[in-house]
Amino acid sequence: MASEPRHPAGRLEDRISPGIYAEMEQHVAGCPHCTSLCDSLKRTLALCKALPTPEVPGQVQKCLRQAVAAALAESRQ
């Protein structure tokens, strides 16, 4: 089984160059502030994953989709 990536956002190594990823890993490993932030985010994400996923009512989904579509249309003008 592969080990969990250090960065709490997931598989960053698939999204950025290996050199930059290695620099980030090295920095986090030596920086107490960044280590604390990453550990806190990992705990927060674990708590969120442990919660049940609520069912979003259809009307709410519809309203959100309309709001996003309107915002995107406005941003393109």
C-alpha positions as CSV (number, residue, x, y, z in Angstrom):
1,M,0.0,0.0,0.0
2,A,1.4,3.4,-1.0
3,S,2.0,5.9,1.8
4,E,-0.2,8.9,2.3
5,P,1.3,12.1,0.7
6,R,2.5,14.6,3.3
7,H,0.6,17.5,1.7
8,P,-3.1,17.4,2.9
9,A,-4.4,18.5,-0.4
10,G,-3.7,15.1,-1.8
11,R,-1.5,14.0,-4.7
12,L,0.3,17.3,-5.4
13,E,3.0,15.3,-7.0
14,D,0.7,14.7,-9.9
15,R,-0.1,18.4,-10.4
16,I,3.3,20.1,-10.0
17,S,6.8,19.4,-11.1
18,P,8.8,16.8,-9.0
19,G,11.4,19.5,-8.2
20,I,8.9,22.0,-6.8
21,Y,7.1,19.2,-4.9
22,A,10.4,18.1,-3.4
23,E,11.2,21.7,-2.3
24,M,7.8,22.0,-0.7
25,E,8.2,18.7,1.1
26,Q,11.7,19.7,2.4
27,H,10.4,23.1,3.5
28,V,7.4,21.7,5.4
29,A,9.6,19.1,7.0
30,G,11.9,21.8,8.4
31,C,9.3,24.5,9.2
32,P,7.4,24.1,12.4
33,H,4.8,26.6,11.4
34,C,4.0,24.9,8.0
35,T,4.1,21.5,9.6
36,S,1.6,22.7,12.2
37,L,-0.7,24.1,9.5
38,C,-0.5,21.0,7.4
39,D,-1.2,18.8,10.4
40,S,-4.2,20.9,11.4
41,L,-5.6,20.8,7.8
42,K,-5.2,17.0,7.8
43,R,-7.1,16.7,11.0
44,T,-9.8,19.0,9.7
45,L,-10.1,17.0,6.5
46,A,-10.3,13.8,8.4
47,L,-13.1,15.1,10.5
48,C,-15.0,16.3,7.5
49,K,-14.6,12.9,5.8
50,A,-16.0,11.2,8.9
51,L,-19.3,13.2,8.7
52,P,-22.2,11.8,6.7
53,T,-22.8,13.4,3.3
54,P,-26.1,15.3,3.5
55,E,-28.6,15.1,0.7
56,V,-28.9,18.5,-1.0
57,P,-32.5,19.1,-2.0
58,G,-33.2,19.3,-5.7
59,Q,-34.5,22.9,-5.5
60,V,-31.3,24.0,-3.7
61,Q,-29.2,22.3,-6.4
62,K,-31.2,24.1,-9.1
63,C,-30.8,27.5,-7.5
64,L,-27.0,27.0,-7.0
65,R,-26.6,25.9,-10.6
66,Q,-28.5,29.0,-11.8
67,A,-26.4,31.3,-9.6
68,V,-23.2,29.8,-10.8
69,A,-24.3,30.1,-14.4
70,A,-25.3,33.7,-13.9
71,A,-22.0,34.5,-12.2
72,L,-20.0,32.9,-15.0
73,A,-22.1,34.7,-17.7
74,E,-21.5,38.0,-15.9
75,S,-17.8,37.4,-15.5
76,R,-17.5,36.8,-19.3
77,Q,-19.0,40.2,-20.2
